[in-house]
Amino acid sequence: MMSMNDNFLPFALPCIGEEEINEVVDTLRSGWLTTGPKTKRFEEDFAKFIGIPYALAVNSCTAGLHLALEAIGIKPGDKVVTTPYTFTATAEVIRYLGAEPLFVDIEPDTFNINTHKLAATLERVEGIKAILLVHFGGQACDMDNILALAKAHSLKIVEDAAHALPTYYKGQKIGLFADITAYSFYVTKTLATGEGGMIVTANPDYAERIRILRLHGISRDVFDRAYSELPKWYYEVVAPGFKYNMTDITAALGIHQLQKVNTFLQRRTEIAEQYTQGLADLPLRTPYLHPDSSHAWHLYVIQLQLEDLIIDRNTFIERMSDAGIGTSVHFIPLHLQKYWRERYGFKPDDFPVALEVYQRAVSLPIYPSMSDADVTRVIRITRQILKNTQK
């Protein structure tokens, strides 16, 4: 993420304060490093923040999505609908269970799953058991239509909310709509613990299943055993589980990051507004804001109007880097990736909207520690490059 050049502005940086550092030091001194009291506290705080009964900490959003699909009963041969415009983790967890991902193209403005195409797919294809949503960039999917479709076809909904903390749909937080929702705390996310994730649900059966499976299928974790009337050494394996638990070191970061989430969101929103205003007259499209959704601004993705430029997207990224600005691309659609392409025989134009968005997309830096001078610099260099390369 960092350049050897001290003047290089990286694409993303975590915002870590003394509170997080002190909490980690306290954890190290406590002698309790694995899943324990800090993880429990983080889970309780997170559940309260979302407004939901159950929050379960895991070591990644990928783990959370895997456990979510297992908990709702996805089996080999089942089909799960999702989007090709996402990171591979969203679809790979479907394959973990021997099920098949069924991709549906995206909306050209929000980059979220197209609900009209989703409806057509649900009518046409048999064996679909669930919808796995992705709230791209931090903007909510069309939840009203998706919930109606899921009800009509008796489907479960799992949300990949890696980008969506905090995101609201019609005034309610993402996490309150689906059967199960998974969040990411990867280093680039609004709430950053390096690695880590959280699963939320209102269903006690799902919560208990996930609680057991996240740590080898053992009925009680180490912390529970330490404060139980049963012998500390005693445990029962009740299912073939996984090693997906969060450590207290990670949770120590999360406790204080969560307290700052709304402040982080405010700064991200300010940066997004400055970008939108400063780039408005250039040959590009700034992010569309759907009236039913707030935006977490995990990503600020511009789409270059390549028909008006003498350079392509990759050249633009190279020139930004040469000028000391880090950027990225979100995402390379899954149907273009070797594994998915070869397994399912995809062609580039199978999902034409995802393909076109990808060819134009550039993610600009957006994180709370960016100064106004940093934002102005990004705008200035973007303007210089595009003004000098217009047809």
Buried (B, 14 or more C-beta within 10 A) or exposed (E): EEEEEEEBBBBBBBBBEEBBEEBBEEBEEEEBBBBBBBBBBBBEBBBEBBEBEBBBBBBBBBBBBBBBBBBBEBEEEBBBBBBBBBBBBBBBBBBBBEBBBBBBBBBBBBBBBBBEBBBEBBEEEEEBBBBBBBBBBBBBBBBEEBBEBBEEBEBBBBBBBBBBBBBBBEEEBBBBBBBBBBBBBBBBBBBBBEBBBBBBBBBEEBBBBBBBBBBBBBBBBBBBBEEEEEEEEEBEEEEEBBEBBBBBBBBBBBBBBBBBBEEBBEBBBBBBEBBBEBBEEBBBBBBEBBEBBBBBBBBBBBBBBBEEBEBBBEEBBBBBBEBBBBBBBBBBBBBBBEEBBEEBEBEBEBBEBBBBBBBBBBBBBBBBEBEEEBBEBBBEBBBEBBEEBEE
